[in-house]
Every structure is written in C-alpha cells, then in structure tokens.
Amino acid sequence: MAHTILGMRMTSALCLAFSTLLLAQAPPARGRRGGAPPAHPAYEVHSDRTVTFQLRAPEATDVKVSGDFAQTALTLVKGADGTWTVTLGPLRPAVYSSAFTVNGVRVVDPANPMIGAADRGSGSSLFEVKADQTEPWDIQPVPHGTVHINYYVSKKFQVPRMVYLYTPPGYETSAVKYPALYLMHGAGGEESSWFAEGRANLILDNLIAEGKAKPMVVVMPYGRPGQAARFGPSTPPPATQGVVFPNDVVEDVIPFAERMYRISARADDRAIAGLSMGGNQTLETGLSHLDTFHYIGAFSPVVFNQSVEQDFHEAFADPAATNRKLKLFFIYCGKTDTLFSSIQSFHEVLDQRNIHHHFIQTEEWHVWRNWRDYLADFAPRLFR
C-alpha cells in the first residue's frame, strides 16, 4: 500500500507544555476572518550569514541553543523585556538544525514549521543560510520526482514498517526499469530523514536535470529493528554482534520495492549507502551481499575495528573476487568527526587487504551538511 506526497510537503504536530516559560513571540492580531498571523521563528539570518537566536521566556533562568552549527551549546543572554538572544557565525551556506534548552528542558522552536525527523524524540528545528548561488539541495525550477510513503509487514521482524521511496521525473510516463539506491539513515533518524532533513529528492532532481546523475529510484527504509517509530514503541530483538542495528533491507525491503515499482533486479543496477549507523549497515549489508549490491557508499560510518575481520570475512576472503564485483566503493568522513580515527583505521585495513575503495576526507564533523554533500558527490558516480 502506498501514499504519495504530491506537493513534497510534510507537516509535524508538536504539542509543547511550556506555557509558563515560553510566551507568544507576538500578540495575536485579528484580521477580517478572525485569524492571527504566524509567529516569527526564533532565529534571523542576516545578510553577512550571521544568525541571531531570540526566544521570549521572561520566567526562565537559563536558556541555551544547540545544533549542528557548533559542537557545544551556546548560552543566550536575557534582555530587559524577557527575550533571550545570542548571535553566531558567519556560517557556511547550508541547512542547519537547532533546539533550545530552557531551564534544562529541551524544546524546538515553537514558531518554526521546519522540523527534522527523529525516532527518539521531537526532532530539531531547521533553518537555512542561503548561498549566493544555488546549492544541490535547493528547490530549483527543474522537473521534480515524486516521494512515496509505503507500508509493508516485515517478515524479519514480524511488524508493520514504513519506507519512503523517490521515483525520478518521467517515471510515471515511462515503461523502463530503473536502477535503485537504498539509502540508510543514522541512529537519531527514521525513514523520512533523508527526505525531510537530507533533501535527497531535491538533490536527485537537480543532478538528474543537469545530466550529472542517471535517473534512479531511491529507497529510504527504517534502519532499526521492530516496527516503525511512528506506529508507537516496540520491543526490538537483540542486535547481532558487530552490527549497530540489524535491518531488513535484503529480506524485505528489496523484494517489496521491486514488486511495487519498476526497479531493475540486476546487482549492477543496485547501490546501498548510508550515514553513521546507516553507514555501518551499508558496510555490513553491502560487503556481505556482493551478489546483491555492486555500489557501496559509507558516509561517516560507525566501524568496529576490533571485529572487522569477522564482520567482513566474506569480502576479505577473496579480495580479487570482491574487487571484480564492486563497481564502486566510497567512504566519506569529516576530519573533525569523532569517528574519523576509526574510519581511517578501517581504510588502512582495506588497503592492506587490497580491497579497492576511495576514502574521501572532508572538513567539519558529524553533520547533515556533510552528508548532503556526500550524496551529491556519490549519486553521479552510480550506474555508469
């Protein structure tokens, strides 16, 4: 069963019980129809790309803001009118996440409808610092694909789950079978994360329109065991040793996607990629199913170097055979990422084992702006 997002819009319903701390940013104004204008988000991006956060909380005694724009939380200063403010930057053009902590309680921006998806909380508010030129994740006047929300019952976990799926422009009017990229989220995300926060659909729209990437289907499954987070809590099975969280990509997601959509079943037309936890799953799944995936992209992956010999014994057993099957194997990581050292060590093991791969080192750390860049670099390399 599938439900299609035609306008590429998502809504989030959030209920915040902080009326004693957070007052309205502006008093309600009555129009001719009795409505009030939307409150102004609690941030302002200036022309010099500095950003000011401001939150009216006159009874609060401590307000901080955190997000992927800084590696530590920033303390806001209280003004005479009870509004707390802080200015940071300038920031590089990108989409950023943020959340306030008011007297120790974490809250998202009550007036910002841009929310990043999460499976273990209320997510984060998002804001964008614009560049002078268009970026790969910007919405542009190009043909757009369609994002579908699909529901299936996982045989592996015996629970209902969700998968987001992108079909490229022209899919509905063509009869061809498309190659597919299976794209995994990180530990704090869920199946909508690459759409809501990663803007994978817009990145693919733009790359395809520019002729940089081949039209492809992108399948975005839920990476944790158990039922989909939006269906409520469940008791997950224990994780397999060496794997951060097991997934049902090979057993359930691929058969479901190929049955429901015109997707090629050839390994030469199948790729897997993912970030952080999903990067670990990408390595574990991809390198142990070389007859299923011929393209692998690990974005800031979690790696257990103490168990790599066991985790990847199939790929290591015959490096020549592994290299014949792998058409592309890329690993990306930021130099200040806390995972950089373990990933670099894994890269060295791959070199020692003569497994052909590319290790791309970038700036910054474990942040979405890196992962968007990695997808924009990786996708054009696929299915050539």
C-alpha positions as CSV (number, residue, x, y, z in Angstrom):
1,M,0.0,0.0,0.0
2,A,1.4,3.4,-0.9
3,H,0.5,7.0,-0.2
4,T,2.1,9.7,-2.4
5,I,3.3,13.2,-1.4
6,L,2.5,15.2,-4.5
7,G,3.5,18.6,-3.1
8,M,6.6,17.3,-1.3
9,R,5.3,18.8,1.9
10,M,5.4,17.3,5.4
11,T,3.6,18.5,8.5
12,S,4.6,17.9,12.1
13,A,2.2,18.1,15.0
14,L,4.1,19.1,18.1
15,C,2.5,19.9,21.5
16,L,4.7,21.8,23.9
17,A,3.7,22.2,27.6
18,F,5.8,25.2,28.4
19,S,3.3,28.0,28.6
20,T,4.8,29.3,31.8
21,L,8.2,29.6,30.2
22,L,7.5,30.5,26.5
23,L,5.2,33.4,25.8
24,A,4.0,34.2,22.3
25,Q,6.5,36.0,20.1
26,A,3.9,38.5,19.2
27,P,0.3,39.2,20.5
28,P,-2.5,37.7,18.3
29,A,-3.7,40.1,15.7
30,R,-7.3,39.9,14.5
31,G,-7.9,40.0,10.8
32,R,-11.2,40.2,9.0
33,R,-11.6,36.5,9.3
34,G,-10.6,36.3,12.9
35,G,-7.2,34.7,12.2
36,A,-3.8,35.6,13.6
37,P,-0.6,35.9,11.5
38,P,2.0,33.2,12.1
39,A,4.6,34.0,14.8
40,H,8.1,34.8,13.7
41,P,10.6,31.9,14.0
42,A,13.1,32.3,16.8
43,Y,16.0,32.9,14.5
44,E,17.1,35.5,12.0
45,V,19.7,35.0,9.2
46,H,21.5,38.3,8.4
47,S,23.0,39.3,5.1
48,D,26.5,38.6,6.4
49,R,25.4,35.0,7.2
50,T,25.5,35.5,10.9
51,V,22.4,34.2,12.8
52,T,20.6,35.6,15.8
53,F,18.5,33.3,18.0
54,Q,15.9,35.0,20.2
55,L,13.4,33.4,22.5
56,R,10.9,35.2,24.7
57,A,10.9,33.4,28.1
58,P,10.7,36.0,30.9
59,E,10.4,33.5,33.7
60,A,13.3,31.3,32.6
61,T,16.7,31.5,34.4
62,D,18.8,29.7,31.8
63,V,18.4,29.4,28.0
64,K,20.8,27.7,25.7
65,V,20.7,26.8,22.0
66,S,22.4,23.8,20.4
67,G,22.6,22.4,16.9
68,D,24.9,21.2,14.2
69,F,26.2,24.7,13.7
70,A,28.5,24.3,16.8
71,Q,30.0,21.5,18.8
72,T,28.9,22.9,22.1
73,A,25.7,24.6,23.2
74,L,25.5,28.5,23.2
75,T,24.2,30.4,26.2
76,L,21.6,33.2,25.4
77,V,21.6,36.5,27.3
78,K,18.4,37.8,28.8
79,G,17.1,41.2,27.9
80,A,15.0,43.6,29.9
81,D,11.8,42.5,28.2
82,G,12.4,38.8,28.9
83,T,13.8,38.0,25.5
84,W,16.9,35.8,25.4
85,T,19.3,36.4,22.4
86,V,22.7,35.2,21.0
87,T,24.3,35.8,17.7
88,L,26.8,33.4,16.0
89,G,28.6,33.0,12.7
90,P,29.1,33.7,9.9
91,L,28.0,30.2,8.9
92,R,28.7,28.5,5.6
93,P,25.6,28.2,3.4
94,A,23.7,25.1,4.4
95,V,20.6,23.8,6.2
96,Y,21.2,23.6,10.0
97,S,19.4,22.1,13.0
98,S,18.7,23.7,16.3
99,A,16.9,23.3,19.6
100,F,16.6,25.3,22.8
101,T,17.1,24.2,26.3
102,V,15.0,26.2,28.8
103,N,15.8,25.6,32.4
104,G,17.1,22.2,31.5
105,V,14.2,21.2,29.3
106,R,14.8,20.7,25.5
107,V,12.3,22.4,23.2
108,V,12.1,23.0,19.5
109,D,11.3,26.5,18.1
110,P,7.6,26.9,18.8
111,A,7.1,29.1,15.7
112,N,9.2,27.2,13.2
113,P,7.4,24.7,11.0
114,M,10.7,23.2,9.6
115,I,11.3,20.1,11.7
116,G,13.9,17.4,11.2
117,A,12.6,13.8,11.6
118,A,13.7,11.7,14.6
119,D,12.6,8.4,16.0
120,R,13.7,9.1,19.6
121,G,12.2,12.5,20.4
122,S,10.6,15.6,18.9
123,G,13.4,16.2,16.3
124,S,15.1,19.5,15.8
125,S,14.1,22.8,14.2
126,L,15.8,23.5,10.9
127,F,16.9,26.8,9.4
128,E,18.8,27.7,6.2
129,V,21.7,30.0,5.5
130,K,21.4,30.8,1.8
131,A,24.4,30.9,-0.7
132,D,24.9,33.4,-3.4
133,Q,24.4,30.6,-5.9
134,T,22.0,27.6,-5.9
135,E,23.1,24.6,-3.9
136,P,22.5,20.9,-4.8
137,W,19.8,20.6,-2.1
138,D,17.9,23.8,-3.1
139,I,14.5,23.6,-4.8
140,Q,15.0,24.7,-8.3
141,P,12.8,25.2,-11.4
142,V,13.5,21.7,-12.8
143,P,11.3,18.7,-13.3
144,H,10.6,17.1,-9.9
145,G,10.3,13.4,-9.0
146,T,7.7,12.0,-6.5
147,V,8.2,10.8,-3.0
148,H,6.0,7.9,-1.9
149,I,5.3,6.7,1.6
150,N,4.9,2.9,1.6
151,Y,3.7,0.4,4.3
152,Y,4.7,-3.2,4.5
153,V,4.9,-6.0,7.1
154,S,8.5,-7.1,7.7
155,K,8.9,-10.9,7.7
156,K,12.2,-10.5,9.5
157,F,10.7,-8.6,12.5
158,Q,7.0,-9.6,12.1
159,V,5.9,-5.9,12.5
160,P,4.5,-3.2,10.3
161,R,7.1,-0.8,8.9
162,M,7.4,2.2,6.6
163,V,9.7,3.0,3.7
164,Y,10.0,6.3,1.8
165,L,10.7,6.0,-1.9
166,Y,11.7,8.5,-4.6
167,T,10.8,8.0,-8.2
168,P,12.6,10.3,-10.7
169,P,10.9,12.7,-13.1
170,G,9.3,10.8,-16.0
171,Y,8.8,7.6,-14.0
172,E,5.0,7.8,-14.4
173,T,5.1,8.1,-18.2
174,S,7.9,5.6,-18.9
175,A,8.0,1.8,-19.1
176,V,11.7,1.2,-18.3
177,K,13.1,-0.4,-15.2
178,Y,15.3,2.0,-13.1
179,P,18.4,1.3,-11.1
180,A,17.9,1.8,-7.3
181,L,19.9,3.3,-4.5
182,Y,19.0,2.0,-1.0
183,L,19.7,4.9,1.4
184,M,20.0,4.4,5.1
185,H,19.5,7.0,7.9
186,G,21.5,7.5,11.1
187,A,20.8,6.5,14.7
188,G,18.8,9.6,15.5
189,G,16.7,9.4,12.4
190,E,14.0,7.4,10.7
191,E,12.7,6.5,7.3
192,S,11.8,10.1,6.4
193,S,15.1,11.6,7.5
194,W,16.8,11.6,4.1
195,F,13.7,13.4,2.7
196,A,12.9,15.8,5.5
197,E,16.4,16.8,6.5
198,G,18.7,15.4,3.9
199,R,16.6,16.7,0.9
200,A,17.7,13.6,-1.1
201,N,14.8,14.1,-3.5
202,L,15.8,17.7,-4.4
203,I,19.5,16.6,-4.7
204,L,18.5,13.9,-7.2
205,D,16.1,16.2,-9.0
206,N,18.9,18.8,-9.6
207,L,21.6,16.2,-10.5
208,I,19.3,14.5,-13.0
209,A,18.2,17.8,-14.6
210,E,21.8,18.8,-15.0
211,G,22.6,15.4,-16.6
212,K,25.1,14.7,-13.8
213,A,23.2,11.6,-12.4
214,K,21.3,8.9,-14.1
215,P,17.6,8.7,-13.3
216,M,17.2,6.3,-10.4
217,V,14.8,5.2,-7.7
218,V,15.9,6.0,-4.1
219,V,14.6,3.7,-1.4
220,M,14.7,5.0,2.2
221,P,13.8,2.3,4.7
222,Y,13.7,2.4,8.5
223,G,17.0,1.2,9.9
224,R,16.1,0.0,13.4
225,P,14.6,-3.4,14.3
226,G,11.0,-3.5,15.3
227,Q,8.0,-1.6,14.0
228,A,8.2,1.9,12.5
229,A,8.7,4.5,15.2
230,R,5.6,6.4,14.2
231,F,3.4,3.3,15.0
232,G,4.5,3.5,18.7
233,P,7.2,1.9,20.8
234,S,8.0,-1.8,20.4
235,T,10.5,-4.2,21.9
236,P,13.2,-4.8,19.4
237,P,15.1,-8.0,19.0
238,P,18.7,-8.0,20.3
239,A,21.3,-6.6,17.9
240,T,23.5,-9.1,16.0
241,Q,27.1,-9.0,17.3
242,G,29.2,-6.4,15.3
243,V,26.1,-4.7,13.8
244,V,24.8,-1.5,15.3
245,F,21.2,-2.4,14.4
246,P,20.1,-5.1,12.1
247,N,17.9,-4.2,9.2
248,D,15.5,-6.0,6.8
249,V,16.8,-4.4,3.5
250,V,17.8,-7.7,1.8
251,E,15.0,-9.9,3.2
252,D,12.0,-7.5,3.0
253,V,12.7,-4.0,1.5
254,I,14.3,-5.0,-1.8
255,P,11.6,-7.6,-2.6
256,F,8.8,-5.2,-1.7
257,A,10.3,-2.3,-3.7
258,E,11.0,-4.4,-6.8
259,R,7.4,-5.8,-6.6
260,M,5.7,-2.4,-6.2
261,Y,7.9,-0.3,-8.6
262,R,9.7,-0.7,-11.9
263,I,13.2,-1.4,-10.4
264,S,15.9,-3.4,-12.0
265,A,16.8,-6.6,-10.1
266,R,20.4,-6.6,-11.5
267,A,23.2,-6.2,-9.0
268,D,24.8,-3.8,-11.5
269,D,21.7,-1.6,-11.0
270,R,21.6,-1.7,-7.2
271,A,23.5,0.5,-4.7
272,I,23.5,0.9,-1.0
273,A,24.6,4.0,1.0
274,G,24.0,5.4,4.5
275,L,25.2,7.8,7.2
276,S,26.6,6.9,10.6
277,M,24.6,4.0,11.9
278,G,23.3,3.6,8.4
279,G,26.9,3.7,7.2
280,N,27.7,0.7,9.4
281,Q,24.6,-1.1,8.0
282,T,25.8,-0.2,4.5
283,L,29.2,-1.8,5.1
284,E,27.7,-4.8,6.8
285,T,25.0,-5.4,4.3
286,G,26.9,-4.4,1.2
287,L,30.1,-6.2,1.8
288,S,28.3,-9.4,2.8
289,H,25.9,-9.3,-0.2
290,L,28.2,-8.6,-3.1
291,D,25.9,-10.5,-5.4
292,T,23.2,-8.1,-4.5
293,F,25.0,-4.7,-4.4
294,H,27.7,-3.6,-6.7
295,Y,27.9,0.0,-5.4
296,I,28.6,1.0,-1.8
297,G,28.8,4.4,-0.2
298,A,29.5,4.8,3.6
299,F,29.0,8.3,4.9
300,S,30.8,8.8,8.3
301,P,30.1,5.2,9.1
302,V,30.3,3.6,12.6
303,V,33.1,1.0,12.3
304,F,34.1,-1.6,14.9
305,N,37.7,-2.1,14.1
306,Q,38.1,-4.8,16.8
307,S,35.8,-7.1,14.8
308,V,36.4,-6.1,11.1
309,E,38.0,-9.4,10.3
310,Q,34.8,-11.2,11.5
311,D,32.3,-8.6,10.2
312,F,33.8,-8.6,6.6
313,H,35.3,-12.0,6.3
314,E,33.4,-12.8,3.1
315,A,34.8,-9.7,1.4
316,F,38.3,-10.2,2.8
317,A,38.4,-14.0,2.0
318,D,38.9,-13.3,-1.8
319,P,39.9,-9.7,-2.5
320,A,40.2,-10.3,-6.2
321,A,36.6,-11.6,-6.4
322,T,35.4,-8.7,-4.2
323,N,37.0,-6.2,-6.5
324,R,35.5,-7.8,-9.6
325,K,32.0,-7.5,-8.1
326,L,32.4,-4.0,-6.6
327,K,32.0,-1.3,-9.3
328,L,32.3,1.5,-6.7
329,F,33.2,1.6,-3.1
330,F,33.4,5.1,-1.5
331,I,33.9,6.0,2.2
332,Y,33.5,9.7,3.3
333,C,34.3,11.4,6.7
334,G,34.9,14.8,8.1
335,K,38.3,15.3,9.6
336,T,37.0,16.6,12.9
337,D,34.4,13.8,13.2
338,T,34.8,11.8,16.4
339,L,34.6,8.7,14.1
340,F,37.4,9.8,11.8
341,S,40.1,7.8,13.6
342,S,38.2,4.5,13.5
343,I,37.2,5.1,9.8
344,Q,40.8,5.9,8.9
345,S,41.9,2.7,10.5
346,F,39.3,0.8,8.6
347,H,40.6,2.4,5.4
348,E,44.1,1.2,6.2
349,V,42.8,-2.4,6.7
350,L,41.1,-2.2,3.3
351,D,44.3,-1.1,1.8
352,Q,46.2,-4.0,3.5
353,R,43.6,-6.4,2.2
354,N,43.8,-4.9,-1.3
355,I,40.1,-4.1,-1.4
356,H,39.7,-1.3,-3.9
357,H,38.0,1.8,-2.5
358,H,38.1,5.6,-2.2
359,F,38.4,7.4,1.2
360,I,37.2,11.0,0.8
361,Q,38.3,13.2,3.7
362,T,36.3,16.5,4.1
363,E,36.2,19.3,6.6
364,E,33.9,19.5,9.7
365,W,32.3,16.8,11.7
366,H,29.2,14.5,12.1
367,V,26.6,16.8,10.4
368,W,23.9,16.8,7.8
369,R,25.6,19.4,5.6
370,N,28.4,16.9,5.1
371,W,26.0,14.0,4.3
372,R,24.1,16.1,1.8
373,D,27.4,16.9,0.1
374,Y,28.4,13.3,0.2
375,L,25.2,12.2,-1.5
376,A,25.6,15.0,-4.1
377,D,29.1,13.6,-4.9
378,F,28.2,9.9,-4.7
379,A,25.0,9.8,-6.8
380,P,26.5,11.0,-10.1
381,R,29.0,8.1,-9.9
382,L,26.4,5.4,-9.8
383,F,25.3,3.1,-12.6
384,R,27.9,4.2,-15.1
